[in-house]
Amino acid sequence: MPIIIALISGILFGLGLVIAGMGNPAKILSFLDITGNWDPSLLVTMAVAMVISGVSYVFIKRKRVSILSCPLQIPTNQIIDKKLITGSVLFGVGWGLAGICPGPALLLTGMGVTQGVIFTLAMIAGMAIFQFTQKN
């Protein structure tokens, strides 16, 4: 049963990305172009997602396990440090240059879109470099 719930959740997430247009790098870049031809439509998608996440968090934070019986790892650190800021800047620069973030990158990769495959491979390489540097 947990696999079926995970599959349904993934399908819903992917479908939401497609319907919202987040699988289209041109739409993402238009959203990020606030001084030119700005497309605010993704702002609605993000706002709705944040409201749903916020409401869900209120109920979930009291639990120790998810619906799938997996342990919940809710962050407790509230410190804004150099690593958080650096990671946020790198994420934002990557998103701005490519018009893709991790969720849509996986969607595009699954669709066989070359740009998504290249981004996903670069993202995996970045995660591997991070893991390697943390071990030393």
N, CA and C atoms as a LAMMPS dump frame, in Angstrom:
ITEM: TIMESTEP
0
ITEM: NUMBER OF ATOMS
408
ITEM: BOX BOUNDS ff ff ff
-5.0000000000000000e+02 5.0000000000000000e+02
-5.0000000000000000e+02 5.0000000000000000e+02
-5.0000000000000000e+02 5.0000000000000000e+02
ITEM: ATOMS id mol type element x y z
1 1 1 N 0.796 -1.213 0
2 1 2 C 0 0 0
3 1 3 C 0.839 1.278 0
4 2 1 N 1.932 1.351 0.778
5 2 2 C 2.742 2.581 0.741
6 2 3 C 3.249 2.91 -0.658
7 3 1 N 3.578 1.91 -1.453
8 3 2 C 4.075 2.158 -2.81
9 3 3 C 2.978 2.783 -3.663
10 4 1 N 1.748 2.318 -3.49
11 4 2 C 0.628 2.87 -4.258
12 4 3 C 0.38 4.324 -3.862
13 5 1 N 0.432 4.621 -2.572
14 5 2 C 0.248 6.008 -2.112
15 5 3 C 1.367 6.895 -2.649
16 6 1 N 2.611 6.389 -2.623
17 6 2 C 3.738 7.158 -3.159
18 6 3 C 3.564 7.393 -4.66
19 7 1 N 3.111 6.378 -5.378
20 7 2 C 2.891 6.503 -6.821
21 7 3 C 1.814 7.542 -7.115
22 8 1 N 0.702 7.464 -6.402
23 8 2 C -0.389 8.424 -6.604
24 8 3 C 0.082 9.841 -6.263
25 9 1 N 0.836 9.987 -5.179
26 9 2 C 1.362 11.311 -4.795
27 9 3 C 2.274 11.863 -5.883
28 10 1 N 3.154 11.021 -6.411
29 10 2 C 4.062 11.453 -7.474
30 10 3 C 3.324 11.849 -8.74
31 11 1 N 2.298 11.082 -9.079
32 11 2 C 1.499 11.405 -10.267
33 11 3 C 0.781 12.74 -10.074
34 12 1 N 0.198 12.937 -8.894
35 12 2 C -0.478 14.21 -8.616
36 12 3 C 0.497 15.386 -8.677
37 13 1 N 1.692 15.205 -8.108
38 13 2 C 2.702 16.265 -8.133
39 13 3 C 3.096 16.588 -9.576
40 14 1 N 3.404 15.551 -10.351
41 14 2 C 3.785 15.751 -11.749
42 14 3 C 2.677 16.384 -12.567
43 15 1 N 1.444 15.934 -12.347
44 15 2 C 0.302 16.503 -13.056
45 15 3 C 0.13 17.977 -12.695
46 16 1 N 0.309 18.293 -11.415
47 16 2 C 0.233 19.688 -10.984
48 16 3 C 1.283 20.549 -11.672
49 17 1 N 2.501 20.016 -11.802
50 17 2 C 3.565 20.758 -12.489
51 17 3 C 3.21 21.009 -13.952
52 18 1 N 2.67 19.981 -14.603
53 18 2 C 2.308 20.12 -16.022
54 18 3 C 1.187 21.137 -16.194
55 19 1 N 0.128 21.003 -15.387
56 19 2 C -1.012 21.917 -15.502
57 19 3 C -0.599 23.358 -15.208
58 20 1 N 0.276 23.549 -14.216
59 20 2 C 0.728 24.896 -13.854
60 20 3 C 1.714 25.475 -14.861
61 21 1 N 2.23 24.642 -15.749
62 21 2 C 3.187 25.122 -16.745
63 21 3 C 4.62 25.134 -16.261
64 22 1 N 4.888 24.496 -15.109
65 22 2 C 6.242 24.528 -14.555
66 22 3 C 7.197 23.587 -15.277
67 23 1 N 6.699 22.819 -16.229
68 23 2 C 7.572 21.996 -17.044
69 23 3 C 8.068 22.742 -18.271
70 24 1 N 7.656 23.985 -18.408
71 24 2 C 8.028 24.807 -19.556
72 24 3 C 9.051 25.859 -19.123
73 25 1 N 10.343 25.636 -19.449
74 25 2 C 11.372 26.598 -19.037
75 25 3 C 11.101 28.028 -19.5
76 26 1 N 10.478 28.204 -20.664
77 26 2 C 10.192 29.558 -21.155
78 26 3 C 9.214 30.27 -20.218
79 27 1 N 8.244 29.532 -19.694
80 27 2 C 7.277 30.125 -18.762
81 27 3 C 7.968 30.506 -17.453
82 28 1 N 8.881 29.658 -16.996
83 28 2 C 9.626 29.947 -15.762
84 28 3 C 10.472 31.205 -15.957
85 29 1 N 11.183 31.26 -17.082
86 29 2 C 12.023 32.433 -17.333
87 29 3 C 11.19 33.703 -17.46
88 30 1 N 9.981 33.593 -18.029
89 30 2 C 9.096 34.762 -18.106
90 30 3 C 8.653 35.202 -16.716
91 31 1 N 8.466 34.232 -15.81
92 31 2 C 8.101 34.568 -14.427
93 31 3 C 9.258 35.282 -13.739
94 32 1 N 10.48 34.86 -14.026
95 32 2 C 11.651 35.449 -13.372
96 32 3 C 12.055 36.795 -13.976
97 33 1 N 11.536 37.128 -15.149
98 33 2 C 11.885 38.371 -15.84
99 33 3 C 10.988 39.513 -15.348
100 34 1 N 11.25 39.975 -14.127
101 34 2 C 10.37 40.985 -13.523
102 34 3 C 10.533 42.372 -14.128
103 35 1 N 11.607 42.621 -14.868
104 35 2 C 11.799 43.941 -15.469
105 35 3 C 11.415 43.969 -16.944
106 36 1 N 11.058 42.832 -17.492
107 36 2 C 10.708 42.767 -18.911
108 36 3 C 9.287 42.279 -19.11
109 37 1 N 9.153 41.162 -19.792
110 37 2 C 7.853 40.585 -20.101
111 37 3 C 7.449 39.622 -18.982
112 38 1 N 7.111 40.168 -17.814
113 38 2 C 6.855 39.361 -16.619
114 38 3 C 5.538 38.606 -16.731
115 39 1 N 5.568 37.311 -16.392
116 39 2 C 4.376 36.464 -16.377
117 39 3 C 4.131 36.045 -14.923
118 40 1 N 3.197 36.694 -14.216
119 40 2 C 2.979 36.421 -12.796
120 40 3 C 2.156 35.16 -12.515
121 41 1 N 1.763 34.411 -13.536
122 41 2 C 0.859 33.281 -13.322
123 41 3 C 1.436 32.213 -12.382
124 42 1 N 2.737 32.016 -12.388
125 42 2 C 3.323 31.012 -11.495
126 42 3 C 3.301 31.459 -10.04
127 43 1 N 3.145 32.753 -9.825
128 43 2 C 3.02 33.273 -8.462
129 43 3 C 1.77 32.692 -7.789
130 44 1 N 0.701 32.55 -8.56
131 44 2 C -0.527 31.95 -8.038
132 44 3 C -0.267 30.495 -7.651
133 45 1 N 0.432 29.754 -8.516
134 45 2 C 0.767 28.354 -8.231
135 45 3 C 1.566 28.25 -6.943
136 46 1 N 2.572 29.098 -6.801
137 46 2 C 3.408 29.065 -5.603
138 46 3 C 2.623 29.453 -4.358
139 47 1 N 1.763 30.465 -4.479
140 47 2 C 0.977 30.91 -3.329
141 47 3 C 0.03 29.807 -2.853
142 48 1 N -0.653 29.169 -3.788
143 48 2 C -1.568 28.084 -3.425
144 48 3 C -0.788 26.932 -2.791
145 49 1 N 0.355 26.587 -3.359
146 49 2 C 1.177 25.499 -2.808
147 49 3 C 1.644 25.84 -1.396
148 50 1 N 2.018 27.097 -1.161
149 50 2 C 2.48 27.494 0.172
150 50 3 C 1.342 27.439 1.195
151 51 1 N 0.144 27.832 0.797
152 51 2 C -0.997 27.774 1.713
153 51 3 C -1.304 26.317 2.076
154 52 1 N -1.363 25.448 1.068
155 52 2 C -1.635 24.03 1.323
156 52 3 C -0.539 23.419 2.195
157 53 1 N 0.718 23.742 1.901
158 53 2 C 1.828 23.223 2.702
159 53 3 C 1.765 23.736 4.132
160 54 1 N 1.466 25.018 4.29
161 54 2 C 1.391 25.611 5.624
162 54 3 C 0.299 24.993 6.471
163 55 1 N -0.876 24.826 5.888
164 55 2 C -1.986 24.217 6.623
165 55 3 C -1.651 22.765 6.96
166 56 1 N -1.09 22.043 5.999
167 56 2 C -0.718 20.636 6.232
168 56 3 C 0.331 20.528 7.335
169 57 1 N 1.269 21.454 7.347
170 57 2 C 2.345 21.427 8.346
171 57 3 C 1.801 21.534 9.769
172 58 1 N 0.763 22.336 9.932
173 58 2 C 0.159 22.503 11.258
174 58 3 C -0.298 21.151 11.803
175 59 1 N -0.866 20.321 10.956
176 59 2 C -1.36 19.016 11.386
177 59 3 C -0.25 17.966 11.46
178 60 1 N 0.694 18.036 10.548
179 60 2 C 1.734 17.005 10.445
180 60 3 C 2.809 17.149 11.521
181 61 1 N 3.113 18.375 11.958
182 61 2 C 4.238 18.578 12.872
183 61 3 C 4.064 17.857 14.206
184 62 1 N 2.858 17.461 14.543
185 62 2 C 2.623 16.749 15.799
186 62 3 C 2.841 15.242 15.666
187 63 1 N 2.959 14.766 14.439
188 63 2 C 3.106 13.323 14.213
189 63 3 C 4.575 12.93 14.132
190 64 1 N 4.834 11.653 14.379
191 64 2 C 6.2 11.126 14.281
192 64 3 C 6.433 10.384 12.965
193 65 1 N 5.352 9.921 12.33
194 65 2 C 5.47 9.181 11.069
195 65 3 C 4.463 9.713 10.059
196 66 1 N 4.766 9.488 8.788
197 66 2 C 3.898 9.927 7.702
198 66 3 C 2.795 8.893 7.457
199 67 1 N 1.938 9.179 6.507
200 67 2 C 0.886 8.237 6.12
201 67 3 C 1.505 6.927 5.644
202 68 1 N 2.701 7.006 5.084
203 68 2 C 3.407 5.826 4.588
204 68 3 C 4.202 5.127 5.684
205 69 1 N 4.025 5.562 6.919
206 69 2 C 4.741 5.013 8.085
207 69 3 C 6.243 5.278 8.039
208 70 1 N 6.633 6.314 7.308
209 70 2 C 8.038 6.721 7.27
210 70 3 C 8.259 7.769 8.357
211 71 1 N 9.424 7.738 9.003
212 71 2 C 9.676 8.749 10.034
213 71 3 C 9.722 10.15 9.429
214 72 1 N 9.072 11.085 10.09
215 72 2 C 9.099 12.47 9.638
216 72 3 C 10.337 13.151 10.204
217 73 1 N 11.029 13.858 9.37
218 73 2 C 12.229 14.578 9.784
219 73 3 C 11.961 16.071 9.623
220 74 1 N 11.293 16.624 10.593
221 74 2 C 10.94 18.04 10.539
222 74 3 C 12.111 18.849 11.088
223 75 1 N 12.629 19.774 10.282
224 75 2 C 13.775 20.563 10.725
225 75 3 C 13.453 21.408 11.952
226 76 1 N 14.426 21.526 12.822
227 76 2 C 14.258 22.351 14.019
228 76 3 C 15.217 23.543 14.021
229 77 1 N 16.211 23.5 13.157
230 77 2 C 17.194 24.579 13.087
231 77 3 C 16.53 25.847 12.551
232 78 1 N 16.679 26.94 13.252
233 78 2 C 16.111 28.212 12.816
234 78 3 C 17.193 29.252 12.542
235 79 1 N 18.431 28.798 12.446
236 79 2 C 19.559 29.704 12.234
237 79 3 C 19.784 29.9 10.732
238 80 1 N 19.892 31.158 10.333
239 80 2 C 20.232 31.485 8.953
240 80 3 C 21.743 31.657 8.914
241 81 1 N 22.426 30.668 8.322
242 81 2 C 23.888 30.697 8.3
243 81 3 C 24.417 30.816 6.87
244 82 1 N 25.742 30.818 6.77
245 82 2 C 26.415 30.99 5.484
246 82 3 C 26.052 29.873 4.508
247 83 1 N 25.963 28.62 4.998
248 83 2 C 25.623 27.495 4.124
249 83 3 C 24.223 27.651 3.531
250 84 1 N 23.273 28.1 4.341
251 84 2 C 21.905 28.281 3.856
252 84 3 C 21.85 29.374 2.791
253 85 1 N 22.512 30.48 3.063
254 85 2 C 22.51 31.595 2.109
255 85 3 C 23.221 31.202 0.819
256 86 1 N 24.366 30.539 0.919
257 86 2 C 25.113 30.113 -0.268
258 86 3 C 24.291 29.135 -1.101
259 87 1 N 23.687 28.167 -0.431
260 87 2 C 22.856 27.198 -1.142
261 87 3 C 21.668 27.859 -1.815
262 88 1 N 21.044 28.807 -1.148
263 88 2 C 19.901 29.516 -1.717
264 88 3 C 20.306 30.323 -2.942
265 89 1 N 21.442 30.978 -2.86
266 89 2 C 21.937 31.764 -3.996
267 89 3 C 22.245 30.847 -5.182
268 90 1 N 22.929 29.739 -4.922
269 90 2 C 23.249 28.807 -6.009
270 90 3 C 21.982 28.228 -6.638
271 91 1 N 21.013 27.871 -5.803
272 91 2 C 19.739 27.364 -6.314
273 91 3 C 19.064 28.412 -7.193
274 92 1 N 19.004 29.649 -6.715
275 92 2 C 18.358 30.713 -7.463
276 92 3 C 19.062 31.026 -8.775
277 93 1 N 20.387 31.036 -8.764
278 93 2 C 21.144 31.292 -9.997
279 93 3 C 20.895 30.168 -11.001
280 94 1 N 20.939 28.925 -10.532
281 94 2 C 20.68 27.79 -11.428
282 94 3 C 19.278 27.848 -12.004
283 95 1 N 18.306 28.176 -11.158
284 95 2 C 16.92 28.269 -11.602
285 95 3 C 16.773 29.399 -12.621
286 96 1 N 17.402 30.53 -12.336
287 96 2 C 17.298 31.674 -13.236
288 96 3 C 17.978 31.455 -14.573
289 97 1 N 19.119 30.788 -14.562
290 97 2 C 19.836 30.543 -15.822
291 97 3 C 19.143 29.506 -16.694
292 98 1 N 18.644 28.446 -16.08
293 98 2 C 18.067 27.348 -16.845
294 98 3 C 16.551 27.435 -16.968
295 99 1 N 15.902 28.109 -16.032
296 99 2 C 14.444 28.144 -16.031
297 99 3 C 13.862 26.832 -15.531
298 100 1 N 14.669 26.059 -14.81
299 100 2 C 14.237 24.748 -14.321
300 100 3 C 14.644 24.626 -12.858
301 101 1 N 13.772 24.042 -12.045
302 101 2 C 14.15 23.681 -10.681
303 101 3 C 13.981 22.163 -10.541
304 102 1 N 14.376 21.573 -9.431
305 102 2 C 14.452 20.109 -9.335
306 102 3 C 13.194 19.331 -9.699
307 103 1 N 12.032 19.742 -9.225
308 103 2 C 10.803 19.002 -9.55
309 103 3 C 10.538 18.962 -11.049
310 104 1 N 10.446 20.131 -11.689
311 104 2 C 10.256 20.139 -13.135
312 104 3 C 11.405 19.48 -13.907
313 105 1 N 12.619 19.506 -13.363
314 105 2 C 13.74 18.838 -14.038
315 105 3 C 13.474 17.339 -14.147
316 106 1 N 12.967 16.755 -13.076
317 106 2 C 12.636 15.325 -13.111
318 106 3 C 11.484 15.064 -14.071
319 107 1 N 10.517 15.965 -14.103
320 107 2 C 9.4 15.854 -15.037
321 107 3 C 9.915 15.881 -16.478
322 108 1 N 10.757 16.86 -16.789
323 108 2 C 11.308 16.981 -18.141
324 108 3 C 12.182 15.784 -18.501
325 109 1 N 12.936 15.285 -17.529
326 109 2 C 13.769 14.103 -17.76
327 109 3 C 12.892 12.908 -18.102
328 110 1 N 11.818 12.734 -17.348
329 110 2 C 10.884 11.646 -17.618
330 110 3 C 10.229 11.765 -18.979
331 111 1 N 10.065 13.004 -19.453
332 111 2 C 9.477 13.238 -20.772
333 111 3 C 10.515 13.103 -21.882
334 112 1 N 11.779 12.934 -21.497
335 112 2 C 12.843 12.794 -22.488
336 112 3 C 13.314 14.092 -23.092
337 113 1 N 13.041 15.221 -22.434
338 113 2 C 13.473 16.534 -22.93
339 113 3 C 14.956 16.708 -22.596
340 114 1 N 15.762 16.934 -23.619
341 114 2 C 17.211 17.013 -23.457
342 114 3 C 17.629 18.014 -22.388
343 115 1 N 17.02 19.193 -22.382
344 115 2 C 17.37 20.224 -21.408
345 115 3 C 17.136 19.722 -19.981
346 116 1 N 16.053 18.972 -19.775
347 116 2 C 15.762 18.415 -18.462
348 116 3 C 16.761 17.353 -18.057
349 117 1 N 17.158 16.505 -19.016
350 117 2 C 18.14 15.451 -18.744
351 117 3 C 19.475 16.072 -18.352
352 118 1 N 19.917 17.073 -19.108
353 118 2 C 21.193 17.741 -18.817
354 118 3 C 21.137 18.406 -17.433
355 119 1 N 20.038 19.094 -17.146
356 119 2 C 19.888 19.751 -15.85
357 119 3 C 19.912 18.724 -14.724
358 120 1 N 19.182 17.617 -14.899
359 120 2 C 19.136 16.578 -13.861
360 120 3 C 20.516 15.98 -13.623
361 121 1 N 21.249 15.712 -14.682
362 121 2 C 22.61 15.18 -14.527
363 121 3 C 23.513 16.184 -13.808
364 122 1 N 23.388 17.454 -14.158
365 122 2 C 24.179 18.489 -13.485
366 122 3 C 23.775 18.609 -12.018
367 123 1 N 22.488 18.474 -11.736
368 123 2 C 22.004 18.542 -10.359
369 123 3 C 22.562 17.374 -9.543
370 124 1 N 22.541 16.19 -10.128
371 124 2 C 23.095 15.012 -9.444
372 124 3 C 24.596 15.192 -9.21
373 125 1 N 25.292 15.748 -10.199
374 125 2 C 26.726 16.002 -10.039
375 125 3 C 26.962 17.003 -8.9
376 126 1 N 26.143 18.037 -8.824
377 126 2 C 26.268 19.017 -7.74
378 126 3 C 26.038 18.381 -6.376
379 127 1 N 25.047 17.498 -6.285
380 127 2 C 24.788 16.812 -5.012
381 127 3 C 25.951 15.893 -4.645
382 128 1 N 26.53 15.24 -5.65
383 128 2 C 27.671 14.354 -5.396
384 128 3 C 28.878 15.152 -4.918
385 129 1 N 29.12 16.304 -5.54
386 129 2 C 30.23 17.169 -5.12
387 129 3 C 30.009 17.614 -3.687
388 130 1 N 28.782 17.978 -3.343
389 130 2 C 28.481 18.388 -1.964
390 130 3 C 28.772 17.249 -0.998
391 131 1 N 28.286 16.053 -1.313
392 131 2 C 28.516 14.898 -0.432
393 131 3 C 30.008 14.64 -0.269
394 132 1 N 30.763 14.736 -1.356
395 132 2 C 32.203 14.496 -1.296
396 132 3 C 32.906 15.526 -0.419
397 133 1 N 32.511 16.806 -0.555
398 133 2 C 33.151 17.846 0.238
399 133 3 C 32.774 17.759 1.71
400 134 1 N 31.624 17.214 2.027
401 134 2 C 31.197 17.088 3.431
402 134 3 C 31.92 15.966 4.145
403 135 1 N 32.426 14.992 3.403
404 135 2 C 33.132 13.864 4.019
405 135 3 C 34.546 14.255 4.417
406 136 1 N 35.079 15.278 3.77
407 136 2 C 36.472 15.688 4.048
408 136 3 C 36.54 16.744 5.115
